[in-house]
């Protein structure tokens, strides 16, 4: 399903947090 929405809002390290 939508893992992105299920995951907690945390700053993505090593990747673009906005992308």
Backbone bond lengths (Angstrom), bond angles and torsions (degrees), N, CA, C in turn:
res aa  C-N    CA-C-N  psi(-1)  N-CA   C-N-CA  omega(-1)  CA-C   N-CA-C  phi
1 X - - - 1.456 - - 1.530 109.36 -
2 X 1.329 116.84 -147.60 1.468 119.44 -178.14 1.524 110.85 -88.85
3 X 1.317 115.84 88.85 1.475 118.89 179.85 1.524 110.56 -68.66
4 X 1.315 116.08 -31.97 1.476 118.95 -177.72 1.520 110.78 -61.75
5 X 1.331 116.74 -40.39 1.457 119.45 -178.59 1.527 110.41 -76.68
6 X 1.323 115.92 -31.63 1.460 120.19 -177.87 1.528 110.89 -73.76
7 X 1.332 115.75 -29.25 1.475 118.94 -178.30 1.525 111.25 -70.00
8 X 1.323 117.12 148.41 1.472 121.50 179.13 1.519 111.27 -66.41
9 X 1.319 116.31 148.39 1.474 120.57 -179.32 1.534 109.29 -74.39
10 X 1.310 116.85 97.65 1.466 120.42 179.14 1.527 109.14 -129.76
11 X 1.338 116.91 148.88 1.468 120.89 179.56 1.522 111.26 -63.27
12 X 1.315 116.29 118.40 1.471 119.78 -179.06 1.522 109.83 -69.29
13 X 1.331 116.44 117.97 1.468 120.25 -179.08 1.516 109.74 -89.08
14 X 1.333 116.61 132.27 1.459 119.52 179.07 1.527 111.48 85.33
15 X 1.322 116.82 -11.22 1.466 120.40 178.58 1.517 109.95 -129.88
16 X 1.324 117.02 163.83 1.469 119.73 179.28 1.526 109.84 -69.23
17 X 1.332 117.94 117.95 1.465 121.29 -178.40 1.528 112.14 -65.11
18 X 1.321 115.72 -23.21 1.465 119.04 -177.64 1.526 111.78 -93.73
19 X 1.321 116.78 -22.83 1.467 119.36 -177.04 1.498 111.33 -93.14
